[in-house]
Amino acid sequence: MKERQSRTALGRAGEEAAARHLLGLGYRIIARNLRFRFGELDIVAEEDGCLVFVEVKTRTGVGYGTAAEAVTPAKQRQLIRLAGAYLATVGGGECPCRFDVVTVEPGPDGAWQCHVITDAFGAN
């Protein structure tokens, strides 16, 4: 149970760092941690008229692979399905959409370092 709590805390810290980073880049955060019966969208944002579904991956090391590697084809399919559920709920299907991934890792000074992979995968 303790390991699960620490993973949850790590995820929350990473998502908070990612949200601050995205705001600094000019994204407008629309929603965070939107839960559907089959998963969760970490961040829904808007940038330059584009609706952006953001998956945040936080890692403290590479023992389980890099943060970017964790967004597998199966995870991409789930995110596409979640984005469809979001659009069906709130509308907005006519605006351009994309999927970004934010990797969050501790830097040499211990502060979180975020890297945005813009348009990381498509919904095709």
C-alpha positions as CSV (number, residue, x, y, z in Angstrom):
1,M,0.0,0.0,0.0
2,K,2.8,2.4,0.8
3,E,4.4,1.9,-2.6
4,R,1.0,2.7,-4.2
5,Q,0.7,5.9,-2.2
6,S,4.2,7.0,-3.1
7,R,3.5,6.3,-6.8
8,T,0.3,8.3,-6.5
9,A,2.2,11.2,-4.9
10,L,4.9,11.0,-7.6
11,G,2.3,11.2,-10.3
12,R,0.6,14.1,-8.7
13,A,3.9,16.0,-8.3
14,G,4.7,15.3,-11.9
15,E,1.3,16.4,-13.2
16,E,1.6,19.6,-11.2
17,A,5.1,20.3,-12.6
18,A,3.8,19.6,-16.1
19,A,0.8,21.9,-15.7
20,R,3.0,24.8,-14.5
21,H,5.4,24.1,-17.5
22,L,2.5,24.1,-20.0
23,L,1.1,27.4,-18.6
24,G,4.6,28.9,-19.0
25,L,4.6,27.8,-22.6
26,G,1.3,29.6,-23.2
27,Y,-1.1,26.6,-23.0
28,R,-4.5,27.3,-21.3
29,I,-5.5,24.5,-19.0
30,I,-9.1,23.5,-19.5
31,A,-9.3,20.5,-17.2
32,R,-7.2,18.1,-15.2
33,N,-7.7,14.5,-14.1
34,L,-10.9,13.9,-16.0
35,R,-12.1,10.4,-15.2
36,F,-14.2,8.2,-17.4
37,R,-15.2,4.6,-16.7
38,F,-12.3,3.3,-18.8
39,G,-9.5,5.7,-17.8
40,E,-8.4,9.3,-17.1
41,L,-7.2,12.2,-19.1
42,D,-4.4,13.9,-17.3
43,I,-4.7,17.4,-18.8
44,V,-6.9,18.9,-21.4
45,A,-5.6,22.2,-22.7
46,E,-5.8,24.7,-25.5
47,E,-2.9,26.1,-27.5
48,D,-3.3,28.4,-30.4
49,G,-6.8,27.3,-31.1
50,C,-6.0,23.6,-30.9
51,L,-7.5,21.3,-28.3
52,V,-4.6,19.4,-26.7
53,F,-5.0,16.1,-24.8
54,V,-1.9,15.8,-22.6
55,E,-0.5,12.6,-21.1
56,V,1.9,13.2,-18.3
57,K,4.6,10.5,-17.5
58,T,6.8,11.0,-14.5
59,R,9.9,8.9,-13.8
60,T,12.6,9.0,-11.2
61,G,14.8,6.7,-13.2
62,V,14.9,4.4,-16.2
63,G,14.6,1.1,-14.4
64,Y,11.1,0.6,-16.0
65,G,12.0,2.4,-19.2
66,T,11.9,6.1,-20.1
67,A,8.8,8.2,-19.5
68,A,8.1,8.5,-23.3
69,E,8.4,4.7,-23.7
70,A,5.5,4.3,-21.3
71,V,3.1,5.8,-23.9
72,T,2.7,2.5,-25.7
73,P,0.4,1.8,-28.7
74,A,-2.2,0.4,-26.3
75,K,-2.0,3.6,-24.1
76,Q,-2.3,5.7,-27.3
77,R,-5.5,3.8,-28.2
78,Q,-6.9,4.4,-24.7
79,L,-6.1,8.1,-24.9
80,I,-7.7,8.4,-28.3
81,R,-10.8,6.7,-26.9
82,L,-10.8,9.0,-23.9
83,A,-10.5,12.0,-26.1
84,G,-13.5,10.8,-28.1
85,A,-15.5,10.5,-24.9
86,Y,-14.5,14.0,-23.8
87,L,-15.5,15.4,-27.2
88,A,-18.8,13.6,-27.1
89,T,-19.5,15.0,-23.6
90,V,-18.5,18.7,-24.2
91,G,-18.6,19.0,-28.0
92,G,-15.9,20.8,-29.8
93,G,-15.4,18.1,-32.4
94,E,-15.0,20.7,-35.1
95,C,-11.8,22.2,-33.6
96,P,-8.4,20.8,-34.4
97,C,-7.1,18.4,-31.7
98,R,-3.7,16.8,-31.0
99,F,-2.0,14.6,-28.4
100,D,1.0,15.8,-26.5
101,V,3.1,13.9,-24.0
102,V,4.9,15.6,-21.2
103,T,7.8,13.7,-19.6
104,V,8.8,14.7,-16.1
105,E,12.0,13.7,-14.5
106,P,14.2,15.1,-11.8
107,G,17.1,17.2,-13.0
108,P,20.6,17.4,-11.6
109,D,19.5,19.9,-9.1
110,G,16.5,17.8,-8.0
111,A,14.0,20.2,-9.5
112,W,11.5,18.6,-12.0
113,Q,12.5,18.9,-15.6
114,C,9.6,18.8,-18.2
115,H,9.9,18.0,-21.9
116,V,6.9,18.4,-24.2
117,I,6.5,16.0,-27.1
118,T,4.1,18.0,-29.3
119,D,1.8,16.0,-31.5
120,A,3.3,12.8,-30.1
121,F,0.9,10.5,-32.0
122,G,-2.1,10.8,-34.2
123,A,-5.7,9.5,-33.9
124,N,-5.5,7.7,-37.3
